[in-house]
């Protein structure tokens, strides 16, 4: 290839990479435009007959095979429109991999600039989300944690921020530069993750920090093992201590102030603000008192669609009050309105960010231990999603297990399985896998799962110039796919493909 043609192809490719990664935390449209420019670079190179042999043939072939297999999966899908949308979302698997592996370009020259743009863009997006959220709060709005991320999923943002932080930490440690910018970035990332209450983002940030700090000890495997084991052990102990339910009180009264009998379920674990939800129940008395104070019926729903008596029970518990007539009589009008609107805790406004998320997790753990309905509980719902997905994959014959239900049939298959299994989840919480490995298996069969595993094995090979950052990116994809269906959204699939392919350039430099 002539030097002029090579320069044109390289510049088009780099422009596409810059636009894609700069747009990733902001705009699906911008991300699509960048991916289109990357495809254009490949077309220009092909027209000039200047494509090179892939430097990682196994990775290139497995990625192409994974996408082609999804195309083949249209043959047995019932939901063709969903299938075509799935192929559109997953196009980066084919485009980005093929372009990066068959166009000659200089990663050592361009990657520092590309990654700098990515880090700056993700920082700006996080700052914009925080400013927007605080502006909404100051205007009297109540924001759901996910609404602090107005551009893309707060979970995807948490993962992107964690990857950027890990890269900056590695660079600061190895090059002894950009220490102050790295600390500033970490503060921004932590504020964002705190406000969005992303458990995945928090875990990824901790993992990136641990991975980066291990650069100090990378020449001593023994210290890496000791430090990793100690940190993991302490972390597990602290998590268990934080989430475990409080103990039952030793003595409890038998009757209310008005003479009605209390019911105490001392075999249950559920807490609200550290107090037992299922103690001090006097619902017959509470029903009469509540119906005198509110137009919302005690045995009906609140404004969020949840059983009002449960919301009331949790709200009174959060105040350490019994669930009886006298307690309801003493509630303020503000308390009554809050309960009607579905507010489960009188003190939730006093906590924000991850503090509030920990309270929610404690409630989810107690609810799970009490065999309660997991609807709305993001962590325990995943167990239902997992069981439902395995049911689809393993109980519909060997053909479905091998080939999957069809490229576009994953959502419909889940809805049918929920009905078949008589799931306890309320309709609005009947979602998909939240596990990418399971998503491959259910939608496209065991063949797709094997192809994905081959992709992960092949992408373990990293360019030696970018070994640490490349390995961090690889681990983030592998780990995040256990808790999220990462490659089922445009932002997720673009992140994953870049994380796996961008640093896999030259087999001879593999370390």
N, C-alpha and C positions, 0 to 999 in steps of 0.2 A: 504494500500500500504506500502511495506517495505520502510524503510528510505533510503536505497541505490537507489531503483527504483525511489523514489520521488525526490531524489537529482539529478539523471540523467535527469529526465524529466524537472525539474526546470532549470537546467543548459543549456539544449538544448533550452528551451523557451527563456531564458534570452539572450543567444548567438544570437538567431534569432532577438530578439528585438533590441539588440545593433547594429547588422549589418544593419538591415532595417533602423533604424533612423539615423545611421551614413552615410548611402548611399543616403538617401532621397534627400539632396541638391546636390548630385554629379552624381549619376549613376542609371538609371533605371535597369540595369543588377544587380547591387549590391542590390538594393531594392528588386528585384525578388528573388535573392538568400536568402536574409534574411527572406522574406515571406515563401519561401520553407522550411527553417529550422524551422520556427514557425509551419508549417504544420507537419513536421517530429516530433516535440515535441508532438503534439496531437496524432499522430499515435502511438508513443512509449507509451504514457500514456494509449491509448485505448487498445493496446496489453496487457499491464499489468493490464487491467481492473481496472484502478485507476482514471477514470474520475469522477469529482465531479458534483453535481447539480449546474447549473448556479446560481451565486449570484444575478443576475438581469435577471430573466426569461423573462420579457417583452422585454427588450432590445435585448437579445439573439434571442428570437423568431422573433421579428420584423426584425432584420438584416438578419436572415436566410430566412425569408419569402420574403424580398425584393430581395435577390439574386435568390431564387428559382423562383420567379415570372418572373424575367428576362430570366431564362432558359425556362419557359413555353412560354414566348413571342417569342421564336424561331419558334413556330408552325405557326404563321401568318406573319412572316417576309419574305420579298422578297429578302433581301440582307443577305444571310446566312453568308458569309465571314465576313461582318461588324458586324453581330450579335455575331459570335464567338469571334471576337476581343474585342467586348464590354464586353463579359463575362470574358475574360482573364484579361482585365483592372480592372474589378470590383471584382476579386477574393479576395482581402484583406477584403472586406465586410464579406465574409463567413469565411475565414481562421483566420484572426486576432481576430474577435469577438468570434468565437467558442473556440479558444485556450485560450484566456485570461479569458474566463468565465467558462471553464470546467477543467482547469489544476490548481492544487494547487501550488501557488507560493507566495512569500512574497514581496508584492509591497513596503512596508516600508523599506525593506533592499535593494532592487534592483533599485527602481525608481530614487533615487538620482543619482546613477551612470549612469543609462540610460539617464536621462535628461541632465547630465553633458556632456556626449558624444554627445548628440544632439546639445547642445549649442555650444560646441567646433567645431563640424563639420560644422554647418551652418555659424559660424564666419569665419572659414578657407575658405569655399566656397565663401563667400562674398569678402574676401580679395583677393582670387585668381581671381575673376571676375574683381575687381577694378584694380589689377595689370595688368591683360591681356588687359583690356580696355585702360588704360593709355599707355601701351606699343604700342598698335595699333595706338593710336592717335599720339604718338611721332614719329611713322614711317610714318606719313602722311596719315593714313587711316581715312575715315569718317565713324563713327559708328552710326547705328540706336540705340536708347535707349535700345531696347531689346537685342542687341548684347553685351551689358555689362554683360549679364547673359549667359555664354556659356554652362552651364550644364543643367539647367532646365528653365522653363518659369520664366521670371522676375517677373511676377505677383505672382506665387506660392512662389518664393523666398522672395518677400516682405511680404507675409503673414507669412511664417515660421520665418523670422527675427523678425517680430512684436510679434509673440508668444514667442520666446525666450527672447525678451526684456521684455515683460510683466512678464514672470516668474522670471527673474533676479530682476526686480524692486520689485515684491512682496516679494521675499526672502530677498532682502536688507532691505526693510522696516520692515518686521516682525522679522528678525533675527539679524539685524544690522551688517551684514557681507557682504563681496564681493562688497562693494560700489564702489571701484575703478575699478574692472573688469566690473561691470555693466555699469559704465560711458563709459569705453573704448568700450564695445560692442555697446552701443547706438551710439557712434560716427561712428563706422564702418557701422552699420545698416543704419544710416541716409545718409552717403556718398553713399552707394549702392542704396538706394531708390531714392536719388537725381539724380544720374547718369542714372538710368533706367527709371526715370520719371513715376513710377508706382503710379497712383492715388489711386488704391486699397491698395497698400502697405503703402502709406502715411496715408490714413484714418485709416488703421488697426494699424499703429504705434501710431497715436494720441489716438485711442481708448484704446490700451494697456497701454499707459501712464496714461490716465485718470483712467482706471480701477485699475491700480497699486496704484496710488496716493490716491484713495478712501480707501485704507487700513488704512490710517490715521484716516479716518472719519467713518469707518464701524460700529462703535457703536452708531453713531448719524444719523439716517435716515433723519432727517430734514436737516442737513448740506449736506448730499449727494445729496438730491433733489435740494437744493438751489445752490450748487456748479455746479452740472450737468446742471441745467437750465441756469445759468449765462454763463457758458462756451459755451454751445450750441448756445445761443442767440448771443453772441459776434462772435462766429465762423461763423454763418450764415450771419451776417451783413458784416463781413470782406470778405466773399466769394462773396456775391452779389456785394459789392463795387468793388472788384477786377475784376469781370467778366463782369460787365455791360458795354455796348458800350459807347463810348464817344459821347458827344452832337454834333449835326450838327452845322457847322459854320453859322453865321448870314448872311453874304454876300458872294456871289460867282461870279467870272467873267463870262461873257457870251461867249467870244471868245478866241481862242488861240492867241499866238504871230504871227502865220502865217495866222490868219484870219478865221480859221474854227470854227464853233459853238461848244461849250461845251454842253454835256448832264450831268445834275446833278440829281441823284435819291435820293432826300432828304427824301424819305419815307423809305429808307433802312438803316440797322443798321451796316452792316459788317465793321469791322475795320481791319487794318493791321498796327501794330506798333503805334496804337493810331490815325491813320488817316483813313478817309472814303474811302473805296474801290470804291464805285459806284458814286463818284463825279469826275469832271474834265475828263470826257470821250470824247475823239475825235478819235474814232477807225478808221475812214476813213483815217484821216491824219496819224495816228500811223501805219496803215497797210503798207502804201507806205514807210514810213521811216524805218520800221523794215525789210521789204523785201529787202531793199538795203544793210542791214548790216549783214544779216544772211541767211544761206541756209535752215534753218527751217522756213517753211511757217507760216505766221501769223495766218491763220485759221486752221492750222493743230495741231498735238500733239507735246508736248515737249518730251524729252527723257524718262520721267516717264509715258508717256501715257496720261497726262492731257492736256486739251486745252491750247495751248501755249499763246493765247491772255489773258487767265485768269491768268496764271503764270506771264506774263509780267505786267498785270494790278496790281496784288498784289505786285510785286517787285517794281514798280515805286511808288506805294502808300507807301510802307515801307520807302522810301526815301523822302516822302512828295513832290513828283513830280507829275505834271499832266500827264495824259495818252495821250500825243500828240507828234507830230513829233519832236519838238525842244528838248523835254526831252529825246527821244530815240537817237537823234543825239548826245546828250551829254554823253551817257553811255560809259563806258570804255569797252575794249575788254573783260576784266575779268567779267564785268556785263553781257555782251552778252552771254558768255559761261555759266555762272551760270544759266541764264534764260533758255537757251537751255537744260540744264541738269535737269530742273524742280525745281530749287530753288525758293520758293515763297517769300522770304524775304531777303533783302540785309543786314539785321542786325542779322539774326539768328545765325551766327557764333560768335557774340558777347555775346550771352547768352547760358547757358548750363543748364542741369539738369532740376529741377522743374521750374526755371525761364522760360525756353523755353516752358515747358509743360503748364504753365499758359497762355503764348501767344497763344498756340494752342487751349486751352480751350476757350479763348476769341473769337478766330476766329470761333470755332464751335458754340458758343452761338449766335454770330451775324449771321452766316450762317443759323442756325435753325430759328431765328427770321425773316429772309428774305425768308423763305420757300425754301432754297437752297438744293441742292442734298447732302445728308448726307454721301455719299461715302468717306471713309477714315477718317471720324470723329468718333473716338472710342466711345465717350459718346453718341452722338445723333444716331449713328447706333444702339445702344442697344434698342432704342425706336422702330425702324423698326423690330429688332429681336423679341421683345416682341409682337408686333402686329401680326407678321407672325406666331409665335408660337400659340397665342390664336386663330388665324384663323384655324390652323390645328386642334387644340383640340376641337373647338366648332362647326365647320362647315362641319364635315364629318360623322355625324350620332352619335347616342348614343353609338353604339358599339365601335367605335374608341375612343370616349371620355372616356369610361370606361376602355378599354383594351389597348389603344395606337395603334400606327401605326405598332409596331413590334420592337423587341429588336435591330435589325440592320438597321432599316429604317429611323431613325431620319435625317441623312444627306440628303437622297433622298427626304423625305417628305418636307424638307425646300426648296430644289431646285425647286420642283414642285410648291410649294406655291408661291415662288418668281415670277415664270412665270405666275401663275394664277392671282396674285395680281398686275402684271405689276409693280414690285418694281422699285424705282428709283436707287437702289444700282447697281453699276457697278459689273460685274461678280466676280472679285477678292475679293469683300467685302461681298459677299452673304454667310455669315457664319451661325453658329448654334445659340442656344438660348442665351448664356451668362447669363443664369439664371437657376440654378440647379433645382429649384422647377418646372419651366416650362419644363425643360428637362425630368424630371420624368413623368410629365403629358403627354407630346407629345409622347414620345417613348413607355412608358409602361402604360399609362392611369391613370385615377383617382385613381385606386387601388394602383399603385406604389406611388403616391403622398401621399395617406393616410398612407401607410406603413412607408414612410419617416417621416411624422409628428409624428407617433407613436414612431419611433426611437428617434426623438428629445425630445419628452416628457419623454420617459423612461430614456434617457441618462442625463436628468437634475439632476438625483440622483448622487451625488458625494461622494467619500470616504472622510470622515471628515478630515483625515490627509492631504488631497490635495484639500480641498474645493475651495480655492480662485483660484489656478491655473486651476483646473478642470472647474470651471465656466467660466474663461477667455477663455479657449480653446473651450468650448461649444458655447459661444457667437461669437467667431471668425468664427466658421463653419456656424452658423445660418446667420450671417450678410454677410459673403463673398458669400454665395450661392445666394444672391439676385443680385449680380453684376457679378458673374462668374459661369460657369458650372463646379464647383469645382470637382465633382466626375466623370468627363468624361476623365480625364487623370490619369496615374498611380501615379504620384506624388501627385495630388490632392486627389484622393480617399484614398491613404495611409495616408496622413495627416489627412483627415477628420475622418477616422475610428479610428485612434489612439487618436485623440483629443476627440472623443465621448466615446470610450470604456476604454482607459487606466486608467482613473480616476474613473470609475464606477465599484467599486469592491464589496461593502458590503452594502446591504440595511439597516442594523441595524445602520450603522454609518452615514446615510444620514442626512444632516443638512438643 
